[in-house]
Amino acid sequence: MAEAQKYVPEASDEDDEIETTPSLDARLEQEAERIAEALVFASAQPVSEAYIESRLPRGADVGRIMMRLKALYATRGVNLVQVADHWAFRTAADLSFVVQTDEQEVRKLSRAALEVLAIIAYHQPVTRAEIEDIRGVQTSKGTLDVLMEAGWVRFRGRRRTPGRPVTFGTTRDFLDHFGLEELRDLPGIEELKGAGLLSGRVPSNLNIPVPVGEDELAENEDPITQLDLEELGLLTPKGEEAD
């Protein structure tokens, strides 16, 4: 007697569609990734994670999405780079020579400006008096003005000491220009020695300070207010018109 054959139901087209169609969550995450990519690509300036998150579908993990995009662009001609809590597309470092033009003006800083910039970067928040104490010479207002006009240095706050001196710090543009994700990426002593930026006669007790976060105020520092900016001549007092 012939053995009864087992009935095996054939897979319907509908079943195939269910198995091959991505889940709704996966679709939303893919769409969120495309939105984040478009937002950064369309902006001439680094885009904050907060702004990106506000444009993504609710529940999207902006941190995970940006890190995945960063890995995706890591080997391409343009890289997705993080600048503090902002993101931007930049030409890959090894291809920068390709896009340089003869008309590009190279910004050159004086030795004094470079010294002041380095002191501010490593010692921020720092006052002008503290900069002069570290350098051992007086710092002209013009040197600070050059760094502020370049967009690399800003007023951070005011120190809670007699006279309430203004404190200086670096900007997000400073990080962007020098290819740093955060201030903690500044080179240490060994890296500076390797680059030939420190002489062989470096004191054994020399320490490179680690600056506080870009937006973190020190315990003895107050934020800059509207009144402070008016006192510093950076804003016209309310009720008065600029000339």
Buried (B, 14 or more C-beta within 10 A) or exposed (E): EEEEEEEEEEEEEEEEEEEEEEEEEEEBBEEBBEBBBEBBEEBEEBBBBEBBBEBBEEEBEBEEBBEBBBEEBEEEEEBBBBBBBBBBBBBBEEEEEEEEEEEEEEEEBEEBBEBBBBBBBBBBBBBBEBBBEBBEEEBEEEBBEBBBEBBBBBBBBBBEEEEBBBBBBBBBBBBBBBEBBBBEEBBEEEEBBEEEEBEEEEEEEEEBEEBBEBEEBBEEBBEBEEEBBBBEEEEEEEEEEEE
